[in-house]
Amino acid sequence: MTETSIPRADQSLDEEETATLEADGDDTEADDDTEAPAGGREKKSAGESDLFRQSEIAADYVEGLLDILDYDGDIDELVAGGRPVVEVVGSRLQNLVGQRGATLDALQELTRLAVFRQTGTPSRLLLDVGGYRATRRKELAAVAKNAVEKVKEYGEPVRLEAMNAFERKCVHDVVNAMAGVASESEGVEPNRRIVVRPAD
């Protein structure tokens, strides 16, 4: 069996994440390409203890990576918004984030696969390094609000730059919380983008 036989833990992550309203205010888009669970069965929601176990497995994996790379960082594992979360805090961690979070996204995928190998269950683990995702979420909120203002002023759709799943979800959350506008994703990775338009 090869590694390619393991299902990607983040398949259509932004679509999956849009399925439920999360405690931290994350809402979602409802795209046509949302994938159903294998075999057509509904996934059972993981209990709090299962989610914390996933975050512990992920934290151990990330700690091992940091040791190999000779990076220092404090690792916190928790459950937030109904999903496992691992946060790495420390100085000189920018290389683990990469340009526009590309390295961080790759590390998150590896960590999810590590959790999957131990639990047999795909994980919606969120990995953050040096507070990058929190900072990026604030930046994207400003981008979304600017797009909404333009849509309301001119009555025309606004197409944003291509974004990854995490970034699109942040924008959808902001737009969907505002009256008179709606958002949807179009295109395919890595050029998938959000269109903000007047609500029907």
N, C-alpha and C positions, 0 to 999 in steps of 0.2 A: 504494500500500500504506500502511495506517495503522499507528500504533504498536500498536493493539490486535491486529494480526496476529502480533506477536512473543509467543511463549509466555512466560508468567511463569516466571522462573528459580526461584522458590521455591514453585511449586505444591505443595500438600500437603507442605510442607517437613518438618514433624515426622514425618509418616508415612515420607517418603523417608529421613530421617535414622535412622529406627528399623530400616532394612533391614540395617545392619551394626554390629558392635561397633567403636567407634573407639578409637584409642590413648589418648585422654584420659578414657576410662571412659564415654563416651557410648554408651548402649544405646538401644533403641527400643521403641515400642509397635507392635503389629501390628494396625492398624485395618482395617475392612472397606472403607473408601473409599480405600485406597492405589491410586494410579494407575499403570498400566503405561506404559512408554515408548511414544511414538508408533510406530505401525506394528507393535507387538507385538515389536519387536526388543529384545534386552537391550542396555543401555548398556555400553560398554566403559569400564573404570575408567581415569581419566586418570593418566598417568605423573607422577612427581614434578616433572619439568621443565615439563610442561603446567600443573600446579597452581601452580607458582611463577610462571609466565608470567601466569596469571590474577591472582595477587596483585599482580604488577607493574602490570598494566593497571588494576586496581582502585585501587592506590595513586596512580597518576597522575591518575585521575579524581577521587579524594577530594582530592588536593592542589589540583586546579583549583577544586573547590567551596570549599575553605577560602580560597583567594585571592579568589574572588568575594565571599565573605561577610566577608572581612577578619578571619579567625580565625587565630591562631597555634597550631601543633601539630606535634609530631614524628610522622612516619608510619613504621611498621615493617610490612614485608610478609614473610610467612613461610608455611610449610606446616605445619599441625599436625593430627594426627588424621585424616590423609588428605583434608584440604580446605584451600583457600587461605584465609588469614587476613590482615586488615589491621587494625592497631591504631593509634589516634590518641591521643597522650598530650600533655597540656598543661593549662594553667589556663584558666578561663572557657570551658569546652566544654559546660556543662550544657544550653545551648539546643539543642545538636546531639543530645542524648539525649531531651529532652522528657519528658512525663508517662508514667511506667511504660515508658519506652523507645520510645514511639510514633514520635517523630521519627527515632530511630536505626533502627528497623525500616524506615521509609520510605527513609532514606538507603541502607540496605543493599540494598533492592529496586532503587533507581536504579543503584547501583553494579553489581549483578548484571546488570542490563540493559546497562550500558556494556560489561561483559565479554562478554556474549552478542553484542553488535553487532560486536565485533572478532574473536571466535573462532568464532561460529556454534554454540557449545555452551552449554547452560544451566549455570550455575555454582552451587555450593553454598557460595560465599564467605561467610565470617563477618566482619562488621564490628563492631569494638568501639571505643567512644569513652570516654576517661577511666576505663577499667577498669570501666565500668558492668556489663557482662555477667558479669565475674568476681565482682563484689560481689553481683549479683542471684542468681547461682548459689548462693552461700553462704546467702543469705536463704531461697531456695526449698528448699535442703536441710533447713533447720530446719523449714519448713512441712511438708515430706514426712515427716520423722521424727515430728513431732507427730501427723500424721494416722495414721501407722502405729501409734503408741502407743495412740491411741483405738480403732482397729480391733481391736487385740489385747486391749485391756481390755474392750470392750463387745461384740465380735463382730459389729458392724454396719458396713455400708459408710459411708464418709465422703466427702461431695461437697465438693470445693474450689471456690474462686471461679474465675470465668472467667479464662483465661490465653491468652497468645499461644503460637505454636508453640515458640519458644525456651524459654519458661517451662515449658510442659508437658513438654518433653523433659527438662529438668533434674529435674523431679519424678519422671518415669518412671524415670530413671536410678537415683535414690536408692531408690525403692520396689522396683524389680526386683532390687536388690542385697540385699534383706532377705528372710529366710525367713518363710513363713507368710502373706504378703500378696501381692496383685497389684494392678495398676492398669490402667485403661482410660480412653479419652477418650469423651465423649458430647457431643451437641449440635453445632451448626454455628457457624462464625465469625460475629460476634465473641464469641459466648457459649459457645464450646466449653470444656469443663471436664474435670477428671480426677476419677474415682471410685476411691477406694482401698477394697479389699474383702478379706475373708479369702480366702486361696488355696483352690482346690478340692481 
